[in-house]
Amino acid sequence: MVRRSVVLAPLLLALTALQAQAEQSQLNAKEALQSLLSNALQVTIAARMLPSEEKPIWKAQSTQITLPGRSIRVRLDGDNIRIYLICTPYVQDNKGVLLLAQGQVWFAEPTDNEVKYSSTFSSIPISFGEKVLFFPLGFTGEQAQRKGVASVQVEVEIVPYRPQPLSQPSVQHLQPQQ
């Protein structure tokens, strides 16, 4: 009987130490995750195709979570067009955001076998919640109205990430809206 308690005591001490170490590891993982989430940014990208009047004929939206310095990529495909938008936000000291945005457009006329390509790159200082508009293909609303043509408008908004309850999944891909 004495021999069993001599063997059980070190075994119980070892199990207690292992349990404490596992709890500390879980606590460290939770702290690391909390630290990442406190720096995370929520980037919302909304795309619209606007005819000469202001009511959109097509629109889509994507909300993604990223860290400062990590890019968000969005791809829009149409019958004769492909648009890529790559946004990389950097948080500045004054709590604003420097948005590096690269846009690429491939466009082919339906009657032409030639593909036209254009690329833009911009660095834009913005405040959290401020919306930035891009016109990767076409004209601003006023210009489109004068010419009677449609244009593509892409809007980017960046805010600090606020975790949502798990019951509300976030949108990960650009989905057309009705």
Secondary structure by P-SEA (a helix, b strand, c coil): caaaaaaaaaaaaaaaaaaaaaaaaaaaaaaaaaaaaaabbbbbbbbbbcccccccccbbbbbbbbcccbbbbbbbbcccbbbbbbbbbbbccccccccbbbbbbbbbcccccbbbbbbbbbbbbbcccbbbbbccccccaaaaaaacbbbbbbbbbbcccccccccbbbbccccccc
